[in-house]
Amino acid sequence: MGTKSSAADAGAYEALDRLLYREWDPIGIYPLDGPDDEYRAYLPEFWQLVAGGADELAIAEYLGSVERERLCVETSFEHRLDISRKARALLAAWRMPVR
């Protein structure tokens, strides 16, 4: 994520890590109480896409490429698009000013 970040970005980064583990989970380790760092290698690029303002389609395409090229499994496009939407919403929620 870089060396300096706001508390909101640090929280959002962790929230995206949990999203990948708990909801994207293409190999199904979360229900089996598998290692929570299983998808962490993909988090920096996922973060760059989401935080950089990439559209939902580009984020879903990245997840699909990870599934095909690195994990040798594939979820549905709809699932990846749902994760993309949730990721963008999570980031927006973390970056909202507190009143």
N, CA, C and O atoms as a printed pandas DataFrame, in Angstrom:
     atom_number atom_name residue_name chain_id  residue_number  x_coord  y_coord  z_coord
0              1         N          MET        A               1    0.822   -1.193    0.000
1              2        CA          MET        A               1    0.000    0.000    0.000
2              3         C          MET        A               1    0.859    1.246    0.000
3              4         O          MET        A               1    0.334    2.334   -0.241
4              5         N          GLY        A               2    2.114    1.148    0.250
5              6        CA          GLY        A               2    2.962    2.323    0.317
6              7         C          GLY        A               2    3.403    2.547    1.749
7              8         O          GLY        A               2    2.932    1.868    2.661
8              9         N          THR        A               3    4.297    3.486    1.950
9             10        CA          THR        A               3    4.825    3.700    3.279
10            11         C          THR        A               3    3.978    4.641    4.115
11            12         O          THR        A               3    3.926    4.503    5.337
12            13         N          LYS        A               4    3.323    5.581    3.486
13            14        CA          LYS        A               4    2.486    6.519    4.230
14            15         C          LYS        A               4    1.048    6.381    3.774
15            16         O          LYS        A               4    0.765    6.320    2.578
16            17         N          SER        A               5    0.144    6.333    4.736
17            18        CA          SER        A               5   -1.266    6.269    4.385
18            19         C          SER        A               5   -2.077    6.897    5.496
19            20         O          SER        A               5   -1.634    6.987    6.641
20            21         N          SER        A               6   -3.253    7.323    5.143
21            22        CA          SER        A               6   -4.145    7.856    6.152
22            23         C          SER        A               6   -4.730    6.698    6.945
23            24         O          SER        A               6   -4.693    5.551    6.500
24            25         N          ALA        A               7   -5.268    7.001    8.114
25            26        CA          ALA        A               7   -5.925    5.966    8.920
26            27         C          ALA        A               7   -7.096    5.376    8.144
27            28         O          ALA        A               7   -7.355    4.176    8.226
28            29         N          ALA        A               8   -7.802    6.213    7.393
29            30        CA          ALA        A               8   -8.931    5.726    6.598
30            31         C          ALA        A               8   -8.457    4.748    5.531
31            32         O          ALA        A               8   -9.076    3.705    5.320
32            33         N          ASP        A               9   -7.353    5.088    4.855
33            34        CA          ASP        A               9   -6.840    4.183    3.830
34            35         C          ASP        A               9   -6.323    2.883    4.449
35            36         O          ASP        A               9   -6.498    1.811    3.869
36            37         N          ALA        A              10   -5.702    2.967    5.596
37            38        CA          ALA        A              10   -5.231    1.749    6.266
38            39         C          ALA        A              10   -6.418    0.865    6.640
39            40         O          ALA        A              10   -6.364   -0.355    6.482
40            41         N          GLY        A              11   -7.477    1.476    7.131
41            42        CA          GLY        A              11   -8.685    0.723    7.458
42            43         C          GLY        A              11   -9.328    0.125    6.220
43            44         O          GLY        A              11   -9.792   -1.015    6.243
44            45         N          ALA        A              12   -9.356    0.889    5.146
45            46        CA          ALA        A              12   -9.938    0.410    3.895
46            47         C          ALA        A              12   -9.110   -0.742    3.329
47            48         O          ALA        A              12   -9.666   -1.710    2.810
48            49         N          TYR        A              13   -7.798   -0.642    3.426
49            50        CA          TYR        A              13   -6.916   -1.701    2.933
50            51         C          TYR        A              13   -7.207   -3.008    3.669
51            52         O          TYR        A              13   -7.306   -4.068    3.051
52            53         N          GLU        A              14   -7.341   -2.924    4.979
53            54        CA          GLU        A              14   -7.670   -4.112    5.776
54            55         C          GLU        A              14   -9.059   -4.641    5.427
55            56         O          GLU        A              14   -9.266   -5.852    5.364
56            57         N          ALA        A              15  -10.004   -3.740    5.202
57            58        CA          ALA        A              15  -11.364   -4.158    4.837
58            59         C          ALA        A              15  -11.359   -4.878    3.487
59            60         O          ALA        A              15  -12.086   -5.854    3.303
60            61         N          LEU        A              16  -10.553   -4.406    2.554
61            62        CA          LEU        A              16  -10.462   -5.077    1.255
62            63         C          LEU        A              16   -9.789   -6.442    1.392
63            64         O          LEU        A              16  -10.155   -7.387    0.692
64            65         N          ASP        A              17   -8.823   -6.549    2.276
65            66        CA          ASP        A              17   -8.198   -7.842    2.549
66            67         C          ASP        A              17   -9.251   -8.831    3.059
67            68         O          ASP        A              17   -9.302   -9.975    2.609
68            69         N          ARG        A              18  -10.076   -8.392    3.986
69            70        CA          ARG        A              18  -11.146   -9.257    4.511
70            71         C          ARG        A              18  -12.166   -9.599    3.430
71            72         O          ARG        A              18  -12.673  -10.720    3.392
72            73         N          LEU        A              19  -12.469   -8.650    2.557
73            74        CA          LEU        A              19  -13.409   -8.902    1.463
74            75         C          LEU        A              19  -12.884  -10.013    0.549
75            76         O          LEU        A              19  -13.634  -10.915    0.175
76            77         N          LEU        A              20  -11.620   -9.952    0.194
77            78        CA          LEU        A              20  -11.055  -11.002   -0.655
78            79         C          LEU        A              20  -11.136  -12.359    0.038
79            80         O          LEU        A              20  -11.502  -13.355   -0.586
80            81         N          TYR        A              21  -10.801  -12.401    1.310
81            82        CA          TYR        A              21  -10.779  -13.658    2.055
82            83         C          TYR        A              21  -12.179  -14.217    2.309
83            84         O          TYR        A              21  -12.425  -15.405    2.103
84            85         N          ARG        A              22  -13.080  -13.367    2.750
85            86        CA          ARG        A              22  -14.396  -13.848    3.176
86            87         C          ARG        A              22  -15.417  -13.976    2.052
87            88         O          ARG        A              22  -16.286  -14.848    2.091
88            89         N          GLU        A              23  -15.309  -13.109    1.058
89            90        CA          GLU        A              23  -16.368  -13.100    0.041
90            91         C          GLU        A              23  -15.917  -13.469   -1.364
91            92         O          GLU        A              23  -16.642  -14.157   -2.082
92            93         N          TRP        A              24  -14.734  -13.024   -1.766
93            94        CA          TRP        A              24  -14.266  -13.435   -3.100
94            95         C          TRP        A              24  -13.925  -14.919   -3.044
95            96         O          TRP        A              24  -14.540  -15.712   -3.758
96            97         N          ASP        A              25  -12.982  -15.308   -2.230
97            98        CA          ASP        A              25  -12.638  -16.681   -1.858
98            99         C          ASP        A              25  -12.866  -17.726   -2.955
99           100         O          ASP        A              25  -13.663  -18.644   -2.763
100          101         N          PRO        A              26  -12.192  -17.609   -4.089
101          102        CA          PRO        A              26  -12.454  -18.537   -5.197
102          103         C          PRO        A              26  -12.095  -19.995   -4.913
103          104         O          PRO        A              26  -12.629  -20.895   -5.561
104          105         N          ILE        A              27  -11.205  -20.242   -3.962
105          106        CA          ILE        A              27  -10.859  -21.639   -3.679
106          107         C          ILE        A              27  -11.576  -22.188   -2.447
107          108         O          ILE        A              27  -11.362  -23.339   -2.067
108          109         N          GLY        A              28  -12.422  -21.376   -1.825
109          110        CA          GLY        A              28  -13.284  -21.865   -0.757
110          111         C          GLY        A              28  -12.613  -22.176    0.559
111          112         O          GLY        A              28  -12.971  -23.150    1.221
112          113         N          ILE        A              29  -11.643  -21.367    0.953
113          114        CA          ILE        A              29  -10.960  -21.643    2.218
114          115         C          ILE        A              29  -11.619  -21.011    3.438
115          116         O          ILE        A              29  -11.440  -21.488    4.558
116          117         N          TYR        A              30  -12.382  -19.936    3.223
117          118        CA          TYR        A              30  -12.973  -19.250    4.372
118          119         C          TYR        A              30  -13.906  -20.153    5.183
119          120         O          TYR        A              30  -13.779  -20.193    6.407
120          121         N          PRO        A              31  -14.830  -20.871    4.562
121          122        CA          PRO        A              31  -15.711  -21.730    5.363
122          123         C          PRO        A              31  -14.963  -22.836    6.111
123          124         O          PRO        A              31  -15.462  -23.374    7.100
124          125         N          LEU        A              32  -13.774  -23.165    5.634
125          126        CA          LEU        A              32  -12.971  -24.215    6.263
126          127         C          LEU        A              32  -12.003  -23.647    7.303
127          128         O          LEU        A              32  -11.163  -24.370    7.838
128          129         N          ASP        A              33  -12.127  -22.345    7.585
129          130        CA          ASP        A              33  -11.256  -21.655    8.532
130          131         C          ASP        A              33   -9.794  -21.719    8.080
131          132         O          ASP        A              33   -8.881  -21.911    8.883
132          133         N          GLY        A              34   -9.605  -21.554    6.769
133          134        CA          GLY        A              34   -8.270  -21.601    6.188
134          135         C          GLY        A              34   -7.463  -20.364    6.529
135          136         O          GLY        A              34   -7.962  -19.458    7.196
136          137         N          PRO        A              35   -6.220  -20.319    6.076
137          138        CA          PRO        A              35   -5.338  -19.196    6.403
138          139         C          PRO        A              35   -5.892  -17.872    5.876
139          140         O          PRO        A              35   -6.269  -17.760    4.710
140          141         N          ASP        A              36   -5.932  -16.876    6.759
141          142        CA          ASP        A              36   -6.540  -15.603    6.374
142          143         C          ASP        A              36   -5.655  -14.747    5.474
143          144         O          ASP        A              36   -6.068  -13.673    5.038
144          145         N          ASP        A              37   -4.455  -15.209    5.198
145          146        CA          ASP        A              37   -3.580  -14.458    4.292
146          147         C          ASP        A              37   -3.488  -15.097    2.903
147          148         O          ASP        A              37   -2.617  -14.745    2.107
148          149         N          GLU        A              38   -4.372  -16.018    2.625
149          150        CA          GLU        A              38   -4.329  -16.787    1.374
150          151         C          GLU        A              38   -4.314  -15.905    0.130
151          152         O          GLU        A              38   -3.622  -16.215   -0.839
152          153         N          TYR        A              39   -5.069  -14.812    0.147
153          154        CA          TYR        A              39   -5.190  -13.961   -1.043
154          155         C          TYR        A              39   -4.421  -12.652   -0.912
155          156         O          TYR        A              39   -4.558  -11.765   -1.755
156          157         N          ARG        A              40   -3.623  -12.527    0.124
157          158        CA          ARG        A              40   -2.939  -11.266    0.395
158          159         C          ARG        A              40   -1.947  -10.877   -0.703
159          160         O          ARG        A              40   -1.664   -9.692   -0.882
160          161         N          ALA        A              41   -1.426  -11.838   -1.425
161          162        CA          ALA        A              41   -0.489  -11.522   -2.507
162          163         C          ALA        A              41   -1.158  -10.710   -3.611
163          164         O          ALA        A              41   -0.481  -10.004   -4.358
164          165         N          TYR        A              42   -2.464  -10.804   -3.717
165          166        CA          TYR        A              42   -3.198  -10.096   -4.766
166          167         C          TYR        A              42   -3.736   -8.751   -4.285
167          168         O          TYR        A              42   -4.260   -7.963   -5.073
168          169         N          LEU        A              43   -3.600   -8.501   -3.002
169          170        CA          LEU        A              43   -4.157   -7.290   -2.407
170          171         C          LEU        A              43   -3.510   -5.996   -2.909
171          172         O          LEU        A              43   -4.244   -5.049   -3.195
172          173         N          PRO        A              44   -2.179   -5.896   -3.035
173          174        CA          PRO        A              44   -1.614   -4.613   -3.489
174          175         C          PRO        A              44   -2.156   -4.144   -4.840
175          176         O          PRO        A              44   -2.499   -2.972   -4.994
176          177         N          GLU        A              45   -2.235   -5.046   -5.815
177          178        CA          GLU        A              45   -2.753   -4.632   -7.123
178          179         C          GLU        A              45   -4.255   -4.373   -7.059
179          180         O          GLU        A              45   -4.754   -3.450   -7.702
180          181         N          PHE        A              46   -4.978   -5.186   -6.284
181          182        CA          PHE        A              46   -6.407   -4.969   -6.070
182          183         C          PHE        A              46   -6.626   -3.589   -5.462
183          184         O          PHE        A              46   -7.498   -2.840   -5.901
184          185         N          TRP        A              47   -5.826   -3.257   -4.447
185          186        CA          TRP        A              47   -5.906   -1.943   -3.807
186          187         C          TRP        A              47   -5.633   -0.833   -4.814
187          188         O          TRP        A              47   -6.362    0.158   -4.855
188          189         N          GLN        A              48   -4.603   -0.988   -5.616
189          190        CA          GLN        A              48   -4.272    0.052   -6.591
190          191         C          GLN        A              48   -5.427    0.301   -7.552
191          192         O          GLN        A              48   -5.711    1.447   -7.900
192          193         N          LEU        A              49   -6.084   -0.756   -7.977
193          194        CA          LEU        A              49   -7.221   -0.601   -8.880
194          195         C          LEU        A              49   -8.375    0.112   -8.188
195          196         O          LEU        A              49   -8.926    1.080   -8.713
196          197         N          VAL        A              50   -8.734   -0.375   -7.007
197          198        CA          VAL        A              50   -9.884    0.183   -6.301
198          199         C          VAL        A              50   -9.605    1.624   -5.882
199          200         O          VAL        A              50  -10.403    2.518   -6.162
200          201         N          ALA        A              51   -8.482    1.850   -5.217
201          202        CA          ALA        A              51   -8.143    3.193   -4.729
202          203         C          ALA        A              51   -7.826    4.148   -5.868
203          204         O          ALA        A              51   -7.991    5.361   -5.738
204          205         N          GLY        A              52   -7.372    3.595   -6.982
205          206        CA          GLY        A              52   -7.044    4.430   -8.131
206          207         C          GLY        A              52   -8.247    4.821   -8.972
207          208         O          GLY        A              52   -8.118    5.550   -9.955
208          209         N          GLY        A              53   -9.431    4.327   -8.576
209          210        CA          GLY        A              53  -10.646    4.721   -9.273
210          211         C          GLY        A              53  -10.992    3.875  -10.485
211          212         O          GLY        A              53  -11.788    4.294  -11.326
212          213         N          ALA        A              54  -10.399    2.683  -10.585
213          214        CA          ALA        A              54  -10.742    1.809  -11.706
214          215         C          ALA        A              54  -12.228    1.468  -11.664
215          216         O          ALA        A              54  -12.824    1.387  -10.590
216          217         N          ASP        A              55  -12.813    1.272  -12.824
217          218        CA          ASP        A              55  -14.234    0.927  -12.838
218          219         C          ASP        A              55  -14.429   -0.536  -12.426
219          220         O          ASP        A              55  -13.479   -1.316  -12.365
220          221         N          GLU        A              56  -15.675   -0.875  -12.150
221          222        CA          GLU        A              56  -16.010   -2.209  -11.650
222          223         C          GLU        A              56  -15.576   -3.305  -12.625
223          224         O          GLU        A              56  -15.140   -4.379  -12.210
224          225         N          LEU        A              57  -15.697   -3.030  -13.895
225          226        CA          LEU        A              57  -15.324   -4.009  -14.912
226          227         C          LEU        A              57  -13.831   -4.313  -14.867
227          228         O          LEU        A              57  -13.436   -5.477  -14.947
228          229         N          ALA        A              58  -13.006   -3.295  -14.742
229          230        CA          ALA        A              58  -11.551   -3.496  -14.690
230          231         C          ALA        A              58  -11.157   -4.285  -13.440
231          232         O          ALA        A              58  -10.274   -5.141  -13.497
232          233         N          ILE        A              59  -11.802   -4.003  -12.333
233          234        CA          ILE        A              59  -11.512   -4.727  -11.093
234          235         C          ILE        A              59  -11.924   -6.187  -11.244
235          236         O          ILE        A              59  -11.177   -7.088  -10.864
236          237         N          ALA        A              60  -13.107   -6.420  -11.795
237          238        CA          ALA        A              60  -13.585   -7.788  -12.016
238          239         C          ALA        A              60  -12.668   -8.542  -12.969
239          240         O          ALA        A              60  -12.419   -9.733  -12.783
240          241         N          GLU        A              61  -12.173   -7.861  -13.979
241          242        CA          GLU        A              61  -11.259   -8.487  -14.925
242          243         C          GLU        A              61   -9.949   -8.875  -14.243
243          244         O          GLU        A              61   -9.392   -9.934  -14.530
244          245         N          TYR        A              62   -9.461   -8.034  -13.353
245          246        CA          TYR        A              62   -8.253   -8.374  -12.598
246          247         C          TYR        A              62   -8.488   -9.637  -11.765
247          248         O          TYR        A              62   -7.669  -10.555  -11.781
248          249         N          LEU        A              63   -9.602   -9.681  -11.043
249          250        CA          LEU        A              63   -9.900  -10.862  -10.228
250          251         C          LEU        A              63  -10.001  -12.108  -11.099
251          252         O          LEU        A              63   -9.523  -13.176  -10.718
252          253         N          GLY        A              64  -10.618  -11.972  -12.261
253          254        CA          GLY        A              64  -10.716  -13.098  -13.184
254          255         C          GLY        A              64   -9.352  -13.578  -13.659
255          256         O          GLY        A              64   -9.118  -14.781  -13.771
256          257         N          SER        A              65   -8.455  -12.644  -13.938
257          258        CA          SER        A              65   -7.117  -13.048  -14.387
258          259         C          SER        A              65   -6.364  -13.760  -13.276
259          260         O          SER        A              65   -5.628  -14.710  -13.543
260          261         N          VAL        A              66   -6.533  -13.320  -12.035
261          262        CA          VAL        A              66   -5.904  -14.011  -10.906
262          263         C          VAL        A              66   -6.460  -15.428  -10.799
263          264         O          VAL        A              66   -5.713  -16.389  -10.615
264          265         N          GLU        A              67   -7.771  -15.543  -10.917
265          266        CA          GLU        A              67   -8.390  -16.866  -10.822
266          267         C          GLU        A              67   -7.848  -17.813  -11.884
267          268         O          GLU        A              67   -7.447  -18.937  -11.583
268          269         N          ARG        A              68   -7.841  -17.354  -13.109
269          270        CA          ARG        A              68   -7.419  -18.217  -14.227
270          271         C          ARG        A              68   -5.922  -18.503  -14.220
271          272         O          ARG        A              68   -5.501  -19.650  -14.374
272          273         N          GLU        A              69   -5.130  -17.469  -14.042
273          274        CA          GLU        A              69   -3.689  -17.592  -14.231
274          275         C          GLU        A              69   -2.929  -18.045  -12.990
275          276         O          GLU        A              69   -1.875  -18.670  -13.106
276          277         N          ARG        A              70   -3.445  -17.741  -11.817
277          278        CA          ARG        A              70   -2.706  -18.060  -10.593
278          279         C          ARG        A              70   -3.366  -19.155   -9.761
279          280         O          ARG        A              70   -2.678  -19.965   -9.140
280          281         N          LEU        A              71   -4.699  -19.182   -9.748
281          282        CA          LEU        A              71   -5.401  -20.119   -8.868
282          283         C          LEU        A              71   -5.984  -21.320   -9.609
283          284         O          LEU        A              71   -6.348  -22.322   -8.994
284          285         N          CYS        A              72   -6.068  -21.212  -10.912
285          286        CA          CYS        A              72   -6.584  -22.303  -11.762
286          287         C          CYS        A              72   -8.005  -22.713  -11.389
287          288         O          CYS        A              72   -8.362  -23.888  -11.481
288          289         N          VAL        A              73   -8.801  -21.759  -10.976
289          290        CA          VAL        A              73  -10.234  -21.927  -10.724
290          291         C          VAL        A              73  -10.891  -20.659  -11.225
291          292         O          VAL        A              73  -10.223  -19.651  -11.456
292          293         N          GLU        A              74  -12.202  -20.711  -11.392
293          294        CA          GLU        A              74  -12.860  -19.496  -11.858
294          295         C          GLU        A              74  -14.257  -19.393  -11.273
295          296         O          GLU        A              74  -15.072  -20.308  -11.391
296          297         N          THR        A              75  -14.514  -18.251  -10.638
297          298        CA          THR        A              75  -15.861  -17.953  -10.173
298          299         C          THR        A              75  -16.624  -17.332  -11.337
299          300         O          THR        A              75  -16.071  -17.156  -12.423
300          301         N          SER        A              76  -17.863  -17.009  -11.118
301          302        CA          SER        A              76  -18.646  -16.385  -12.183
302          303         C          SER        A              76  -18.272  -14.913  -12.339
303          304         O          SER        A              76  -17.795  -14.269  -11.405
304          305         N          PHE        A              77  -18.501  -14.412  -13.530
305          306        CA          PHE        A              77  -18.276  -12.990  -13.766
306          307         C          PHE        A              77  -19.150  -12.157  -12.835
307          308         O          PHE        A              77  -18.707  -11.126  -12.327
308          309         N          GLU        A              78  -20.378  -12.589  -12.608
309          310        CA          GLU        A              78  -21.294  -11.865  -11.723
310          311         C          GLU        A              78  -20.735  -11.773  -10.307
311          312         O          GLU        A              78  -20.864  -10.742   -9.647
312          313         N          HIS        A              79  -20.112  -12.862   -9.844
313          314        CA          HIS        A              79  -19.508  -12.849   -8.497
314          315         C          HIS        A              79  -18.372  -11.837   -8.440
315          316         O          HIS        A              79  -18.278  -11.050   -7.498
316          317         N          ARG        A              80  -17.518  -11.862   -9.444
317          318        CA          ARG        A              80  -16.391  -10.918   -9.467
318          319         C          ARG        A              80  -16.880   -9.477   -9.564
319          320         O          ARG        A              80  -16.301   -8.582   -8.948
320          321         N          LEU        A              81  -17.930   -9.251  -10.323
321          322        CA          LEU        A              81  -18.489   -7.908  -10.430
322          323         C          LEU        A              81  -19.087   -7.472   -9.094
323          324         O          LEU        A              81  -18.955   -6.310   -8.710
324          325         N          ASP        A              82  -19.734   -8.377   -8.394
325          326        CA          ASP        A              82  -20.268   -8.084   -7.065
326          327         C          ASP        A              82  -19.142   -7.709   -6.101
327          328         O          ASP        A              82  -19.278   -6.757   -5.332
328          329         N          ILE        A              83  -18.049   -8.436   -6.135
329          330        CA          ILE        A              83  -16.897   -8.121   -5.279
330          331         C          ILE        A              83  -16.341   -6.750   -5.643
331          332         O          ILE        A              83  -15.965   -5.980   -4.760
332          333         N          SER        A              84  -16.285   -6.443   -6.915
333          334        CA          SER        A              84  -15.809   -5.130   -7.372
334          335         C          SER        A              84  -16.677   -4.011   -6.824
335          336         O          SER        A              84  -16.167   -3.001   -6.341
336          337         N          ARG        A              85  -17.974   -4.190   -6.898
337          338        CA          ARG        A              85  -18.903   -3.178   -6.375
338          339         C          ARG        A              85  -18.733   -3.004   -4.875
339          340         O          ARG        A              85  -18.704   -1.883   -4.367
340          341         N          LYS        A              86  -18.623   -4.122   -4.174
341          342        CA          LYS        A              86  -18.447   -4.062   -2.723
342          343         C          LYS        A              86  -17.130   -3.383   -2.365
343          344         O          LYS        A              86  -17.069   -2.616   -1.403
344          345         N          ALA        A              87  -16.087   -3.655   -3.123
345          346        CA          ALA        A              87  -14.788   -3.042   -2.859
346          347         C          ALA        A              87  -14.858   -1.525   -3.013
347          348         O          ALA        A              87  -14.352   -0.786   -2.169
348          349         N          ARG        A              88  -15.480   -1.073   -4.079
349          350        CA          ARG        A              88  -15.604    0.375   -4.297
350          351         C          ARG        A              88  -16.456    1.025   -3.204
351          352         O          ARG        A              88  -16.161    2.134   -2.757
352          353         N          ALA        A              89  -17.505    0.332   -2.779
353          354        CA          ALA        A              89  -18.364    0.851   -1.706
354          355         C          ALA        A              89  -17.618    0.889   -0.373
355          356         O          ALA        A              89  -17.756    1.847    0.387
356          357         N          LEU        A              90  -16.836   -0.137   -0.090
357          358        CA          LEU        A              90  -16.045   -0.159    1.143
358          359         C          LEU        A              90  -15.075    1.008    1.182
359          360         O          LEU        A              90  -14.972    1.701    2.194
360          361         N          LEU        A              91  -14.366    1.227    0.090
361          362        CA          LEU        A              91  -13.414    2.329    0.041
362          363         C          LEU        A              91  -14.122    3.662    0.244
363          364         O          LEU        A              91  -13.647    4.514    0.995
364          365         N          ALA        A              92  -15.233    3.838   -0.412
365          366        CA          ALA        A              92  -15.980    5.092   -0.270
366          367         C          ALA        A              92  -16.436    5.288    1.173
367          368         O          ALA        A              92  -16.379    6.401    1.697
368          369         N          ALA        A              93  -16.883    4.229    1.806
369          370        CA          ALA        A              93  -17.335    4.327    3.199
370          371         C          ALA        A              93  -16.178    4.691    4.128
371          372         O          ALA        A              93  -16.354    5.489    5.049
372          373         N          TRP        A              94  -15.028    4.129    3.903
373          374        CA          TRP        A              94  -13.872    4.429    4.750
374          375         C          TRP        A              94  -13.372    5.853    4.545
375          376         O          TRP        A              94  -12.822    6.466    5.460
376          377         N          ARG        A              95  -13.564    6.364    3.353
377          378        CA          ARG        A              95  -13.040    7.699    3.051
378          379         C          ARG        A              95  -14.055    8.815    3.324
379          380         O          ARG        A              95  -13.741    9.992    3.148
380          381         N          MET        A              96  -15.258    8.457    3.750
381          382        CA          MET        A              96  -16.267    9.477    4.046
382          383         C          MET        A              96  -15.839   10.276    5.264
383          384         O          MET        A              96  -15.383    9.704    6.254
384          385         N          PRO        A              97  -15.982   11.596    5.202
385          386        CA          PRO        A              97  -15.626   12.402    6.377
386          387         C          PRO        A              97  -16.570   12.117    7.542
387          388         O          PRO        A              97  -17.774   11.932    7.360
388          389         N          VAL        A              98  -16.003   12.088    8.721
389          390        CA          VAL        A              98  -16.804   11.894    9.934
390          391         C          VAL        A              98  -17.323   13.250   10.383
391          392         O          VAL        A              98  -16.580   14.230   10.431
392          393         N          ARG        A              99  -18.597   13.290   10.708
393          394        CA          ARG        A              99  -19.196   14.569   11.137
394          395         C          ARG        A              99  -19.377   14.584   12.615
395          396         O          ARG        A              99  -19.865   15.570   13.167
